[in-house]
Amino acid sequence: MVEIYMLESNCTTSGVAYVLPVLLFAALAVGVLSDPIFDVTDYGAIGDGTTNDTEAFMHAWDAACVGAHSDDDAPTFLVPEGKTFLLSAVSFEGPCSYPIHIQIDGTILAPNETWTLEEDIWIIFQHINGLTINGSGLIDGQGSIWWDCRAQEQCDNAPKAFVVRNCTNVSLNGLDFKNSPMMHLTIQQSSVVSVRGITITAPEDSPNTDGIHIGRSKHVQIMNSNIGTGDDCISIETSTVDVNISHVTCGPGHGISIGSLGEDDSEARVEGIRVSYCQFNGTSNGVRIKTCQGGFGHVKRVLFEHINFTSVQYPIIIDQYYGAGPNKFSCNNLTSTASRDALFIRDNGCNSHVHTLAVQVSNVQYVDLVGSSATDEAIVLKCSQSKACTNLAMNNVKLQSADPGKNITTTCFNAYVTKTGPVLPTLSCSMQD
């Protein structure tokens, strides 16, 4: 069924596991339409960019998802090319009778106005096993009206553009996304997900417009994509296991981030993350792990390899004081103590309290990372005072200043690193054998 929310004007390497390169269901994503086809225009969609086509999409989805089909035929829900379809906030609900193919060749357009949010989502697919979404189409979130609304403090939040939630065996291929009000593509509470060959764009100053956001999911693969937004190109949140990111070009944006984790004293669990063969261009960060003081749990078994940075402000960064304030190392209240009791101390503009545990970062490898830093600090490893970062390893890390001839440095705090090959600039960290 479809729910509509109407508008109101107003390869395992050194112990790092990663998802299999070829997913069993990927054959569904070749773009060849199978009978029966449920074309939204056959159900009343106009596609003129001004008529609201949500109800027609609802009728087409109900027919494709739960209608009677031959056992040999996977239904195709078709958004045809050459047309622009205006949609309100909508939920495409499963379970469906069979695996379903969504072919998007036209443009799907969000309303160019803010609306009252029942949930902070514009388009969502949920509770579906066997979901293939592909095509040459565009998902246009028309986010600028929301960015302005938030900047003027008239909106507390804004919708995520495109969410896949509680789905299994998902393939998403070939689409373009642009100008989401917030995150463009969100993968949430899902398993066995492949994302390939997509493009995501938004202005560099657009707020919270992460390209791909992954949370509470496992066995996720992102490949051969170009992402440039106002926030993280890819962000990985808690309860996420086995993610393989490769051949992604990132920039502008905030890099590829694990986190932020541990907000509001919460538990974090992220492991088995591999980022390889990626290019970062002019981003504020490259490969980043960010956690908040007061959280607990772990980040472990992470591999960053074969990565190139071009004029990136902080190519390699672990920040366990994320959001802590301007004087992170002078804030006694930001380090953990011997018990879980909170300390209530106001000091140097830092957070007013902190619980005692910190997210443990361990078993992180950096292999064959090269390129240029736009700041003096090319490598920043700022780990929690109470829980050191352990079993960090670097091999063939060669960074230089984007300003020819200028020296660059490293910053380390409570980080223990093993060098298994050349590292430039020279590390100032405690070295492990």
GUPA-823579 format. One record per residue (C-alpha): z, x, y; residue number from 1. Coordinates in Angstrom, 3 decimals. Layout:
KOLFI,Z,X,Y,num
KOLFI,Z,X,Y,NUM
...
***
This chain:
KOLFI,Z,X,Y,num
KOLFI,0.000,0.000,0.000,1
KOLFI,-0.380,1.018,3.644,2
KOLFI,2.299,0.601,6.283,3
KOLFI,1.289,0.448,9.958,4
KOLFI,3.576,1.129,12.894,5
KOLFI,2.080,-0.640,15.882,6
KOLFI,1.989,0.931,19.325,7
KOLFI,3.947,0.063,22.377,8
KOLFI,2.408,1.087,25.635,9
KOLFI,4.880,3.346,27.160,10
KOLFI,-0.303,37.869,-8.772,11
KOLFI,3.448,38.679,-9.289,12
KOLFI,4.225,41.986,-7.553,13
KOLFI,7.562,43.763,-8.000,14
KOLFI,9.361,40.579,-8.852,15
KOLFI,7.719,38.387,-6.206,16
KOLFI,6.332,35.256,-7.843,17
KOLFI,3.443,33.406,-6.286,18
KOLFI,1.378,30.352,-7.060,19
KOLFI,-1.658,30.642,-9.323,20
KOLFI,-4.867,31.290,-7.369,21
KOLFI,-6.761,28.549,-9.200,22
KOLFI,-5.081,25.166,-9.432,23
KOLFI,-6.075,22.862,-12.209,24
KOLFI,-6.936,20.058,-9.867,25
KOLFI,-9.071,22.119,-7.481,26
KOLFI,-12.243,20.880,-9.096,27
KOLFI,-11.633,17.572,-7.366,28
KOLFI,-12.138,19.229,-3.978,29
KOLFI,-15.795,20.196,-4.203,30
KOLFI,-16.801,17.421,-1.821,31
KOLFI,-19.007,15.504,-4.276,32
KOLFI,-18.388,11.785,-3.916,33
KOLFI,-17.607,9.879,-7.093,34
KOLFI,-18.013,6.165,-7.635,35
KOLFI,-16.459,3.901,-6.637,36
KOLFI,-16.562,4.667,-2.913,37
KOLFI,-14.371,2.783,-0.460,38
KOLFI,-16.021,3.316,2.931,39
KOLFI,-13.705,2.264,5.753,40
KOLFI,-16.661,0.777,7.642,41
KOLFI,-17.174,-1.653,4.755,42
KOLFI,-13.683,-2.944,5.473,43
KOLFI,-14.219,-3.546,9.172,44
KOLFI,-13.697,-0.135,10.813,45
KOLFI,-15.883,0.243,13.931,46
KOLFI,-15.595,3.966,14.650,47
KOLFI,-16.365,3.801,18.365,48
KOLFI,-13.259,5.770,19.421,49
KOLFI,-11.778,2.845,21.374,50
KOLFI,-11.343,0.032,18.840,51
KOLFI,-8.154,0.380,16.807,52
KOLFI,-9.326,0.751,13.198,53
KOLFI,-5.916,0.965,11.535,54
KOLFI,-6.082,-2.429,9.840,55
KOLFI,-9.499,-1.653,8.337,56
KOLFI,-8.169,1.653,6.993,57
KOLFI,-5.262,-0.306,5.477,58
KOLFI,-7.557,-2.674,3.617,59
KOLFI,-9.749,0.171,2.348,60
KOLFI,-6.687,2.105,1.171,61
KOLFI,-5.194,-0.849,-0.684,62
KOLFI,-8.483,-1.363,-2.503,63
KOLFI,-8.906,2.337,-3.353,64
KOLFI,-5.302,3.086,-4.278,65
KOLFI,-4.272,0.094,-6.359,66
KOLFI,-7.530,-1.736,-7.037,67
KOLFI,-9.012,-2.057,-10.521,68
KOLFI,-11.313,0.848,-11.411,69
KOLFI,-12.890,2.200,-14.532,70
KOLFI,-10.746,4.756,-16.332,71
KOLFI,-13.563,7.271,-15.842,72
KOLFI,-13.921,6.792,-12.091,73
KOLFI,-11.661,8.404,-9.485,74
KOLFI,-11.853,6.336,-6.296,75
KOLFI,-13.072,7.933,-3.068,76
KOLFI,-11.692,6.736,0.253,77
KOLFI,-14.466,7.610,2.720,78
KOLFI,-14.222,8.231,6.462,79
KOLFI,-17.926,8.656,7.279,80
KOLFI,-19.456,11.222,9.585,81
KOLFI,-20.828,10.474,13.009,82
KOLFI,-18.035,8.121,13.985,83
KOLFI,-14.637,8.386,15.711,84
KOLFI,-11.857,6.211,14.350,85
KOLFI,-8.808,5.382,16.484,86
KOLFI,-5.654,5.030,14.368,87
KOLFI,-2.126,3.970,15.167,88
KOLFI,0.792,5.471,13.264,89
KOLFI,0.087,4.726,9.614,90
KOLFI,1.525,5.436,6.167,91
KOLFI,-0.808,5.698,3.154,92
KOLFI,1.572,4.838,0.334,93
KOLFI,1.345,5.488,-3.381,94
KOLFI,1.687,5.496,-6.195,95
KOLFI,-1.988,4.905,-6.820,96
KOLFI,-3.517,3.689,-10.065,97
KOLFI,-5.489,6.931,-10.439,98
KOLFI,-5.827,10.307,-8.715,99
KOLFI,-7.510,9.605,-5.406,100
KOLFI,-10.051,11.466,-3.276,101
KOLFI,-9.989,11.196,0.531,102
KOLFI,-13.275,12.312,2.080,103
KOLFI,-12.953,12.739,5.865,104
KOLFI,-16.278,13.568,7.519,105
KOLFI,-15.784,11.711,10.798,106
KOLFI,-13.171,12.121,13.520,107
KOLFI,-9.740,10.495,13.328,108
KOLFI,-8.227,10.084,16.786,109
KOLFI,-4.644,9.413,17.859,110
KOLFI,-3.985,6.972,20.721,111
KOLFI,-4.033,8.627,24.124,112
KOLFI,-0.628,7.194,24.989,113
KOLFI,2.948,7.622,23.865,114
KOLFI,4.508,5.030,21.609,115
KOLFI,7.916,4.083,20.254,116
KOLFI,8.561,6.115,17.122,117
KOLFI,9.911,4.418,14.017,118
KOLFI,9.436,7.817,12.388,119
KOLFI,8.194,10.967,14.104,120
KOLFI,4.875,10.899,12.207,121
KOLFI,1.361,9.758,13.077,122
KOLFI,-0.395,9.902,9.659,123
KOLFI,1.415,10.298,6.330,124
KOLFI,0.363,10.325,2.671,125
KOLFI,3.294,9.885,0.319,126
KOLFI,4.286,9.206,-3.297,127
KOLFI,0.881,10.165,-4.723,128
KOLFI,0.125,12.226,-7.829,129
KOLFI,-3.354,13.708,-7.677,130
KOLFI,-4.350,13.686,-4.000,131
KOLFI,-7.529,15.418,-2.838,132
KOLFI,-8.304,15.424,0.903,133
KOLFI,-11.430,17.223,2.095,134
KOLFI,-14.508,17.021,4.247,135
KOLFI,-15.948,18.319,7.494,136
KOLFI,-14.022,15.970,9.761,137
KOLFI,-11.564,16.401,12.615,138
KOLFI,-7.988,15.184,12.997,139
KOLFI,-7.394,15.015,16.768,140
KOLFI,-3.782,14.339,17.760,141
KOLFI,-4.467,14.104,21.531,142
KOLFI,-1.104,15.737,22.029,143
KOLFI,-1.225,16.600,25.719,144
KOLFI,0.259,13.270,26.789,145
KOLFI,3.264,13.961,24.552,146
KOLFI,3.614,17.554,25.768,147
KOLFI,3.739,16.297,29.357,148
KOLFI,6.184,13.539,28.437,149
KOLFI,8.567,16.037,26.859,150
KOLFI,8.189,18.501,29.724,151
KOLFI,9.213,15.729,32.121,152
KOLFI,12.151,14.876,29.802,153
KOLFI,10.871,11.338,29.354,154
KOLFI,10.424,11.772,25.570,155
KOLFI,13.032,13.227,23.243,156
KOLFI,10.560,13.863,20.446,157
KOLFI,6.910,13.612,19.480,158
KOLFI,5.095,12.787,16.234,159
KOLFI,3.894,15.220,13.614,160
KOLFI,0.181,14.659,13.157,161
KOLFI,-0.474,14.778,9.417,162
KOLFI,2.205,14.747,6.719,163
KOLFI,2.001,15.038,2.937,164
KOLFI,5.366,13.994,1.492,165
KOLFI,6.636,13.466,-2.039,166
KOLFI,3.225,14.230,-3.531,167
KOLFI,2.153,16.351,-6.494,168
KOLFI,-1.145,18.023,-7.352,169
KOLFI,-2.516,18.062,-3.818,170
KOLFI,-5.701,19.744,-2.600,171
KOLFI,-6.637,19.832,1.097,172
KOLFI,-9.850,21.591,2.044,173
KOLFI,-12.228,22.071,4.954,174
KOLFI,-10.787,19.875,7.716,175
KOLFI,-10.220,20.734,11.365,176
KOLFI,-6.986,19.800,13.143,177
KOLFI,-6.378,20.034,16.863,178
KOLFI,-3.862,19.188,19.566,179
KOLFI,-1.099,17.623,17.520,180
KOLFI,1.813,16.227,19.544,181
KOLFI,4.028,18.473,17.378,182
KOLFI,3.392,20.063,13.976,183
KOLFI,-0.192,19.692,12.808,184
KOLFI,0.081,19.694,9.012,185
KOLFI,3.435,19.194,7.272,186
KOLFI,3.982,19.647,3.540,187
KOLFI,7.303,18.099,2.634,188
KOLFI,9.057,17.577,-0.691,189
KOLFI,5.810,18.208,-2.557,190
KOLFI,4.712,20.328,-5.506,191
KOLFI,1.497,22.114,-6.531,192
KOLFI,-0.309,22.045,-3.199,193
KOLFI,-3.485,23.938,-2.280,194
KOLFI,-4.699,24.219,1.333,195
KOLFI,-7.984,26.063,1.887,196
KOLFI,-10.581,26.570,4.553,197
KOLFI,-8.958,24.616,7.369,198
KOLFI,-8.908,25.313,11.108,199
KOLFI,-6.002,24.385,13.379,200
KOLFI,-6.097,24.788,17.161,201
KOLFI,-3.866,23.927,20.101,202
KOLFI,-3.174,25.584,23.465,203
KOLFI,-0.921,28.630,23.425,204
KOLFI,1.613,26.855,25.655,205
KOLFI,1.759,23.607,23.671,206
KOLFI,5.354,23.034,22.477,207
KOLFI,6.353,22.972,18.795,208
KOLFI,2.769,22.677,17.581,209
KOLFI,3.199,24.640,14.350,210
KOLFI,-0.013,24.902,12.387,211
KOLFI,1.365,24.330,8.875,212
KOLFI,5.012,23.532,8.224,213
KOLFI,6.336,23.709,4.656,214
KOLFI,9.725,22.319,3.667,215
KOLFI,11.509,21.464,0.415,216
KOLFI,8.360,22.195,-1.574,217
KOLFI,7.242,24.478,-4.388,218
KOLFI,4.055,26.052,-5.723,219
KOLFI,2.137,25.980,-2.437,220
KOLFI,-1.007,27.990,-1.724,221
KOLFI,-2.624,28.449,1.714,222
KOLFI,-5.858,30.427,1.861,223
KOLFI,-8.883,31.242,4.007,224
KOLFI,-7.784,29.419,7.136,225
KOLFI,-7.750,30.005,10.899,226
KOLFI,-4.734,28.898,12.910,227
KOLFI,-4.003,29.277,16.614,228
KOLFI,-1.318,27.120,18.263,229
KOLFI,1.678,27.134,20.590,230
KOLFI,4.221,27.805,17.835,231
KOLFI,4.310,29.310,14.344,232
KOLFI,0.944,29.486,12.639,233
KOLFI,2.850,28.787,9.419,234
KOLFI,6.564,28.034,9.143,235
KOLFI,8.581,27.844,5.921,236
KOLFI,11.786,25.859,5.856,237
KOLFI,14.653,25.545,3.406,238
KOLFI,14.468,24.600,-0.295,239
KOLFI,11.002,26.106,-0.571,240
KOLFI,10.027,28.213,-3.579,241
KOLFI,6.793,29.961,-4.608,242
KOLFI,4.442,30.040,-1.636,243
KOLFI,1.302,32.193,-1.535,244
KOLFI,-0.371,32.673,1.876,245
KOLFI,-3.514,34.804,1.976,246
KOLFI,-6.577,35.463,4.135,247
KOLFI,-5.179,33.574,7.118,248
KOLFI,-6.075,34.512,10.695,249
KOLFI,-3.215,33.723,13.089,250
KOLFI,-3.352,33.681,16.875,251
KOLFI,-2.373,32.632,19.388,252
KOLFI,1.048,31.559,18.206,253
KOLFI,4.417,32.777,17.005,254
KOLFI,3.253,34.334,13.743,255
KOLFI,4.106,33.424,10.154,256
KOLFI,7.797,32.619,9.917,257
KOLFI,10.345,32.008,7.222,258
KOLFI,12.731,29.774,9.119,259
KOLFI,14.412,28.937,11.166,260
KOLFI,17.111,28.567,8.526,261
KOLFI,20.813,27.714,8.631,262
KOLFI,20.733,25.420,11.660,263
KOLFI,23.874,23.372,12.196,264
KOLFI,25.752,25.420,9.591,265
KOLFI,23.378,24.262,6.840,266
KOLFI,22.449,25.828,3.519,267
KOLFI,19.164,27.737,3.194,268
KOLFI,17.262,28.548,0.027,269
KOLFI,13.855,30.208,0.247,270
KOLFI,12.426,32.538,-2.381,271
KOLFI,9.225,33.738,-3.963,272
KOLFI,7.128,34.011,-0.766,273
KOLFI,3.979,36.153,-0.616,274
KOLFI,1.939,36.740,2.568,275
KOLFI,-1.126,38.952,2.061,276
KOLFI,-4.464,39.898,3.610,277
KOLFI,-3.677,38.194,6.919,278
KOLFI,-4.756,39.064,10.470,279
KOLFI,-2.541,38.519,13.534,280
KOLFI,-4.173,38.541,16.980,281
KOLFI,-2.071,38.545,20.150,282
KOLFI,0.812,36.603,18.629,283
KOLFI,4.403,36.833,19.837,284
KOLFI,5.539,37.733,16.304,285
KOLFI,3.828,38.896,13.170,286
KOLFI,5.765,38.425,9.940,287
KOLFI,9.182,37.001,10.765,288
KOLFI,12.371,35.860,9.065,289
KOLFI,14.659,33.893,11.396,290
KOLFI,18.078,32.458,10.611,291
KOLFI,20.897,30.953,12.651,292
KOLFI,24.505,32.106,12.634,293
KOLFI,26.821,29.783,10.746,294
KOLFI,24.319,28.926,8.024,295
KOLFI,24.594,30.114,4.443,296
KOLFI,22.408,30.567,1.368,297
KOLFI,19.607,33.088,0.840,298
KOLFI,16.113,34.340,1.519,299
KOLFI,14.916,36.598,-1.281,300
KOLFI,11.910,37.876,-3.207,301
KOLFI,9.535,38.074,-0.262,302
KOLFI,6.391,40.213,-0.125,303
KOLFI,4.371,40.968,3.013,304
KOLFI,1.332,43.065,2.114,305
KOLFI,-2.106,44.128,3.363,306
KOLFI,-1.653,42.782,6.889,307
KOLFI,-3.248,43.828,10.174,308
KOLFI,-1.751,43.301,13.637,309
KOLFI,-3.704,43.450,16.894,310
KOLFI,-1.536,43.567,20.028,311
KOLFI,1.337,41.626,18.486,312
KOLFI,4.609,41.647,20.427,313
KOLFI,6.884,42.101,17.399,314
KOLFI,4.814,42.810,14.297,315
KOLFI,7.789,42.977,11.902,316
KOLFI,10.972,41.084,12.688,317
KOLFI,14.111,39.815,11.005,318
KOLFI,16.246,37.880,13.479,319
KOLFI,19.533,36.555,12.094,320
KOLFI,20.739,35.610,15.573,321
KOLFI,17.992,33.096,16.235,322
KOLFI,18.853,30.776,19.099,323
KOLFI,22.109,32.605,19.763,324
KOLFI,21.655,33.358,23.432,325
KOLFI,20.573,36.301,25.562,326
KOLFI,23.301,38.777,24.549,327
KOLFI,23.080,38.579,20.784,328
KOLFI,24.881,41.809,19.971,329
KOLFI,27.699,41.383,22.466,330
KOLFI,28.710,37.971,21.126,331
KOLFI,31.738,38.422,18.921,332
KOLFI,31.640,34.731,18.081,333
KOLFI,28.236,35.133,16.466,334
KOLFI,29.408,37.233,13.542,335
KOLFI,31.062,35.833,10.462,336
KOLFI,34.739,36.226,9.646,337
KOLFI,36.696,36.241,6.399,338
KOLFI,37.060,32.476,6.085,339
KOLFI,34.979,29.354,6.659,340
KOLFI,37.043,28.417,9.727,341
KOLFI,35.080,28.089,12.940,342
KOLFI,35.829,30.264,15.925,343
KOLFI,35.636,28.519,19.282,344
KOLFI,34.866,31.227,21.802,345
KOLFI,32.625,31.120,24.825,346
KOLFI,31.233,34.544,25.544,347
KOLFI,28.234,35.838,27.453,348
KOLFI,26.272,32.597,27.271,349
KOLFI,26.276,32.510,23.466,350
KOLFI,26.879,29.572,21.162,351
KOLFI,30.342,28.099,21.526,352
KOLFI,31.273,28.272,17.847,353
KOLFI,30.249,29.715,14.536,354
KOLFI,31.199,29.236,10.927,355
KOLFI,31.776,32.237,8.759,356
KOLFI,28.883,32.467,6.341,357
KOLFI,25.440,33.834,7.067,358
KOLFI,22.127,33.485,5.260,359
KOLFI,21.681,36.477,2.933,360
KOLFI,18.322,38.246,3.304,361
KOLFI,17.411,40.514,0.388,362
KOLFI,14.544,41.880,-1.677,363
KOLFI,11.916,41.876,1.052,364
KOLFI,8.924,44.219,0.707,365
KOLFI,6.534,45.386,3.420,366
KOLFI,3.443,47.065,1.954,367
KOLFI,0.359,48.286,3.824,368
KOLFI,1.070,46.783,7.238,369
KOLFI,-0.970,48.380,10.035,370
KOLFI,-1.990,47.727,13.612,371
KOLFI,-0.699,47.645,17.166,372
KOLFI,2.417,46.422,18.944,373
KOLFI,2.327,44.931,22.443,374
KOLFI,5.994,45.832,23.056,375
KOLFI,8.112,48.949,22.687,376
KOLFI,9.851,47.531,19.579,377
KOLFI,7.369,47.372,16.735,378
KOLFI,9.945,46.825,13.987,379
KOLFI,13.058,44.736,14.662,380
KOLFI,15.604,44.184,11.883,381
KOLFI,18.629,42.411,13.378,382
KOLFI,20.733,41.333,10.423,383
KOLFI,24.034,39.495,10.303,384
KOLFI,27.142,41.589,10.882,385
KOLFI,28.896,39.993,7.897,386
KOLFI,25.969,39.962,5.449,387
KOLFI,23.668,42.946,5.665,388
KOLFI,19.983,42.706,4.812,389
KOLFI,19.719,44.547,1.503,390
KOLFI,16.948,45.874,-0.689,391
KOLFI,14.362,45.947,2.066,392
KOLFI,11.446,48.218,1.139,393
KOLFI,8.620,49.652,3.244,394
KOLFI,5.517,51.492,2.093,395
KOLFI,2.539,52.529,4.204,396
KOLFI,3.657,50.777,7.367,397
KOLFI,1.738,52.307,10.270,398
KOLFI,2.121,50.747,13.689,399
KOLFI,1.172,52.115,17.100,400
KOLFI,1.314,50.900,20.668,401
KOLFI,-1.407,48.599,21.942,402
KOLFI,-1.158,50.790,25.063,403
KOLFI,-2.763,54.087,23.962,404
KOLFI,-0.399,57.038,24.133,405
KOLFI,2.742,54.977,24.639,406
KOLFI,5.675,55.491,22.275,407
KOLFI,7.109,52.629,20.255,408
KOLFI,10.457,52.340,18.490,409
KOLFI,12.415,50.392,15.882,410
KOLFI,15.638,48.437,16.180,411
KOLFI,17.947,48.073,13.190,412
KOLFI,21.314,46.390,12.822,413
KOLFI,23.039,46.189,9.442,414
KOLFI,19.724,46.533,7.586,415
KOLFI,19.341,48.723,4.497,416
KOLFI,15.817,49.932,3.829,417
KOLFI,14.113,51.966,1.127,418
KOLFI,11.034,53.979,2.137,419
KOLFI,8.567,54.330,-0.713,420
KOLFI,5.784,55.669,1.494,421
KOLFI,5.016,56.544,5.126,422
KOLFI,6.556,54.381,7.864,423
KOLFI,5.647,54.671,11.557,424
KOLFI,7.403,54.442,13.934,425
KOLFI,10.351,56.186,12.319,426
KOLFI,13.013,53.795,11.127,427
KOLFI,16.489,53.882,12.622,428
KOLFI,17.941,51.866,9.728,429
KOLFI,20.420,52.883,7.057,430
KOLFI,18.374,54.208,4.165,431
KOLFI,18.860,53.237,0.542,432
KOLFI,18.014,55.487,-2.366,433
***
